[in-house]
Structures are given as C-alpha cells and as structure tokens.
C-alpha cells in the first residue's frame, strides 16, 4: 500500500538497498537510515512510519538502543529486528523488550514480505481496537448522560408523587401539612446525627413525610371529630397505619418507606400498635420518627393546649426512653443542640426547607 511507509535501518548500505528494493516492489514506500541515531532523528522529525525494520548490530546506537528509544514514544509502530544467526539470543531479548518479530539474515523476499504484512496487520488491528474503545467511551458517555437525564426526570416524578399524596392528605386534615414537614425535617436531622447513609435517610424521610397518609381512608366524622373518640372510633383511627402501608407498598420507590408508615405508632417496649412490635423488630426509621414526632407534638400548639418548650420535650422523651422510645435514638437526640430544632422550624415556616426524597438526590 502506498500509504504505508517503512523505515529500513542498517549500517550496511547494500543490505538497506536490497531490503528497500524488495519492499518497493511490493508497493511500500521506504526511507533508509544508516544508524540508530539517524533513524531516531527521522522519527523525531515528524515523519510517519507504519513499520521499522532495524538491524541489531550497529556501531552508532544498535538496534536494542533504538528500540528502547522508540517504543515508548512511538507505541503504534511495530519494530522487526534483523539479525545474524549468532545473535538469536539478543533477538529474543529484543522481542521481550517490545519488538514485534525478528528476521534472520540472510532471508528470502517472501520471508520479508510475510513478516512485514503480519506486523502491519497487527498494527492495523491495534489501531482499530483503540478506535473502537474510543468510540465506545464516547457512546458510554452519551448513554450515561441520557440515563442521568432520565433518572433526574424519574426522580422529579417521585417528588411530584409525594407532593400529590401530601396535597391529598391536606384536603383531609388541615393540620397535617405543617406537622408532616416538620416531623420529616426533625427525623432527617436525627438520622444524620446517627450517621445513617444518604440512601437510608431518603427512605426514612419518605416514610416520615407520609406517616399519616392512611388517614385518607378514615371517615371525616372520626378524623375531624372535635371531642374525644369513643373506643370504636379509636379502633378505626388506629387502622390508619395499616391503611397507609397498603397504599404505599405497591409503589416501588415507596415500598421500604411503607414499613415505616406501618410501624410509626409502635413502642420500643412492645406496647404500641398495630402489631405490638418490640425493640429492633420496629424499623429504625420508625424508631427515629417516634422521637421526632413526639418532640413536634409537644412543641407545637394544639387546640387543647399551647406549645411547650424544647426543654419540656427533651425531658419527656428522656423519661420515656426504653419504653416508648429506642434508648440509642434518645441518646443521639439529647446530644443535639437545641438550636437545630428552632432553625428547622423557622426554615419550614419560611418555606426555605426542601426535602430530597429521590434516590440520588442529596438529603437536606
């Protein structure tokens, strides 16, 4: 091929001429160099060669030295070493050092051309493989970007789903919106202080935000009753844990959060409902939520009483540690600065707090 240029290096001019003539007859372009240094100068001048044929034994930089100087800088150019029979061990060493092959002097034209074609084919395959890998990397990058965009869209749909569920609950219970957002923020803060992973915190946040979603299935007459509930009404009201679980467990990205919704009224000593779970039988997210929920209830205004202080909430939670609450969660809660709860409440009221429910989003 006219486009493939071969550098012939040998300190014996007759040999160079013969080799160059054989190659030219096979439609290769050739350049000649009488030493390793001259060959190196040609290569470094910018001339492009597809292959180099180099004698091993030369006075001015031998073939081994030339190979060492070219292999790193011109890795795509195969090198075929040419040697006499008594230099066979050196030729084998050259192959170990990076030469593609070797020819023994004297050689026939067919031997030369066969070796040259094999070396050039090896070079072609390497270049094609590199181009394929490069194209594959570009394709993977493009597909990764597409996947990332699709995931962002999906994650946004998660948020929209949660917001829609929250809006539907707000229509049933006017007090739910502020409470759900506050208790979610408080739950996230405790979970982070406990060192939970971002993914675990996102699952817990979903469960905390939707903990009362089952109240959508509770009759308005019971849900909005101004006075105390009778025993039958209490039984129906307590169904909201299971009802919420049934609503969410069929939604794939809320399946884990559904367990928190199901268990958010359980107590650490087993006295809660609906299943009477005890200790670590209760999902950790529900145990964290229980502390956050109680703190919000004590520090928020209620129709039957005014909001109490954070100190009162801390004292009550500590008092019920080991009974209603997980002692480890309480221990973490009590080490947290009181200002964090005031700051979170203020941010939520000012609508400056945004929850990150999505699988790859950062939790606020």
N, C-alpha and C positions, 0 to 999 in steps of 0.2 A: 504494500500500500504506500502510495506516495506521501501520505500524511505521517507515516511512522518513520522517525529518524533514529538512527543507531550511531552511537559513539564507539569507535574502534580504537582501543588503546594498546599500543605495543611499542617497545623501544627498537624493534627491528622493522625497518621500512618495508622490505619485501613481504613480510607476513601481513602487515597492515594492508598493503596494496592488494594482496590476494584475497584477503577476507572482505575488503571493501568491494572488490570486483564481484565476488560471489553474491554479496548482498544486493549490489546494484542490479545485477542480472535478475534478481528476484523482486525488483521494483521497490527496494528500500532506498531511502536517502541515507547517506553516511557522512560522518565527519571523522577525521583522524587526529589522534594525539600521540606524541612520541614518548610521553611520560605521564606519571600520575599527576604531577603538578600542572602540566599543560591541560590535562583532562579536567582537573578541578577548576582551572581558570575558565575553560569553556562553559562548564556547568554554571559557574557563578556569574557568568556574563549575561545570563538570562535565556540562553538558547535552550529550547525544549527538546529533550530526547526521550524516546519511548523505551530505550534499552541501552545498556552499556556492556560491551564485550571488552574485558580487560585481562591483559597478561598478568600473571602472578609475579614473575621475577623481572623487575625493572630497577635500574640503578637509582633513578631520581624519583623517590616515593613509589614503592612497589604496590602491587595490586591490593595487598592487605591494608596498607595505609590509605589507599584511595577509597577502598570500601568503607573503612571506618569514618572517613571524612564526608562521604556522600550519603550513607544510609539514613542518617537522622534528618539531613536537610532535604533529601530527595527520596522520600519513602516510596513514592509511586513508581520509581524507575527500577525495574529488576536489573540485577547485575549477574552476568555469566562470566565466570573466571576461566581463563585459558592457561593450561599448564602442561609441562612435560611429565612423563610417567613417573620420574623420580620425585616429583613434587606432589604426589597424590595425597599424602597426609596433610599437607598445607592446604590443598584444595578443599578437603573435607572440613578442615577448620574454618575455611572461609564460608562454607555453607552454614556451619553452625553460627557464624558471626553475622549471617544475613544475606549471603549470596544466594541467588535462585538456583544455580546449577553450575556445572563446570564441563569444559571440553578438554580432552587430552590431545596434545599435539603428537603426530600430525592427525588431522581429521579430514574427512571427506565432505564434499559440498552438502550432501544430503544430511549428514550428521549436524552440520552447522545450521542448516535451514530448519530442520526438525526441532532443534533446541531453541532457536530463535522464535519460531512460531509458538512453541509451547510456553515460552516465557512471556510473550506478548499476549497470549490468550489468558494467562494467569493474571497479568496486569489489567486486562480488559474486565475480567470478572470481578476483580477487587474494586475497580472504579465503579462498575455498575452496582455492586453491593453497597458501596458508600453512598452513591446517588440514591439508591433505594432507601437506605436508612435515613438519609437527609430528608427525602420526600415523606417518609413515614413519620419522622419527627414533626414536620410541618403539618401533616394530616392529623397527628395526635393532638398537636397544639390547637388546631382549628376545632377538632371534635371536643376537646376539653373545654374550650371557650363556649361552644354550643351547649354542652352539658351543664356548665356553670350557669349559663343564662336560663336554661330550662329549670335548673334547681332553684334559682332565685325566683322564677315565676311560680314554681310549686310552693316554695316557702311562703311567698306572699299569699298564695291561696290558703295556706294553713292559717295565717294571721287573719285573713278575711273570714274564714270559717269560724275561728274562735270569737272574733268580734261579732259575727252574726249570732252565734249562740249566746254571747253575753247580752246583746241587744234584746234577744227574745226573752231572756230571763228578766231583764229590766222591766219589760212590759208586765210581768207577773208580780214583781216585788220591787217597789221603788227604792228600797234601801240597799239592794244588792250591789249596784254598780260601785259605789264608793267603797263598800266593805270588801268586795272581791278584789279590787285593785290594791287596796291597802294590804290585805292579808297576803296577797301574792308577793308584793314587794317585801313584806316582812319575812315571808317564808324563804324567798331567794336570798335575803341578807344572811339569815341563819345558816342556810345550806352552804353558802360561800364561806362563811366563818368556820364551818366544819370541814372545809377542804374538799367538798364533793367536786366531781368533774363537771365540765360545762354541759355535757350531754345529760347527765343525771339531773342537773339543776333545771335544764329546759323541760324535762319530763315532769319534774316536781312543780314547776311554775304552771304548766298546763293544768295539772290536777288541782292546784290551789285555786287558780282562776275559775275553774268550772266546778268547784266542790259542791255548789248548791244547784247545779243545773237540773237535778232531779226534781226540784220544786216546781218545775214547769208542769209536772204530772200531778201535782197536789191541787185539789179543788180550791178555788179562790176563797170560798167561805171559810176554809180552815187556814189557808195561808195568810189571809188578811184579817182574821178574827182579832178584834181589839182586846178582848179579855183572855183569861187563861183557857187552855184547851182541856177538854174532858179526856178521860182515858182512851176512848175510842179514837178521838181526834189525834191524840199523841201517837197512837199506833200508826195511823195513816201518815202523819207527818214524818215519822221515822222511816217510812218507806222511801223517802227521797234519796237516801244513799244508794239503795239497790236500783231505783229507777234511773238515777244518773249513770250508774255503772252500765245498765242495759243500753242506754242511749249512746254512750261513748265507745263501748268495747268493739263495736262493729266498724268504727272509723279507724283505719290502720295507724295513722300517726298519733291517735289518742288512746290506743289500746293500753299502753303502760300507764298513762295518766288515769285511765278508768279505774284501776286498782286503788289509786289514792282517793278518788271520789267515793268508791265503795267503802273505804276504811276510815274516812276522816272523822267519824264520831266514835271510833274505838278508843278505849283507855288502856294505858300501859299495864294495869293490874287485871285486865280482863273484864271490867265492869261496864264497858261501853257497848255500843250496838253498831250494826245489826247482827254481827256474828259472834260477839264476845271474844274477839281475838286478844291475845296477851303477848306482851313483850315484843320480841323480834318477829312474831307472827304478823305484826302490823307493818306494812310497808314503811320504810324510813321516811319517805316523803310525807306520809300521813302523820307520823310522829312529830316531824318538824312543823307541819301545818298546825297541829293541835296547839302548840305553844304560841305560834304567831296569831292564830285565831283568837285565843283567849286574851292575849295582850291587846288586840284590836278591840275586842268586845269591852274590856274594862276601861280602855282609854277613849272610848267613843261615847257620844251622847246616846241615850236610849229614852223611849217615851216614859219610862218609869223611874229614870234617874239620870243625873248629869254625869259627864265623863269624869273618871277618876284619874289620879296621877300615874305616871310611869312607875314611881316607887311602889304604889299600891299594886300595880300589875306584877312587878317583879316579885314582891313579897308573896302574892297569891300563887304565882307559878312555882316559886321555890317551895311553898307549903305543900303543894300537891305533887311534887317531884316523886317519882316512884309509884304513884297511884294513878293519877290521870296522865302524867307526862313521863316521857323517857328521861331518866336522870342525866344521861350523856348530852341530850339536846338541851336540857335545862342548864347544865354546866356551861355549855358554849354560850347560850343566851345570856347568862348572867355576867359573862366576861366582856360582852359587847358594850361599847359606850352608849349611854342613853341618848346622846345627840343624834345617833343614826336614825332612830325611830322618828324623831321630830323632823329631821331633814327629809326623810322619805314621805312622811305625811304631807309636808309642805309642797314637795315636788308634785305629788299626785294631785293635790288640790289645785295647783297651778298648771296641771296637765303637761308637766315637763318630764314626766317619767314614762318611758316606753319599754314594754316588756318584749323580750326576744324569745319567742316560743319555738321558732324554726330550728330545724336540726343542725344547721351550720352557722346560725347567727350567734353573735356574742350576747351573753346574758348581761343585762344592765346591772 
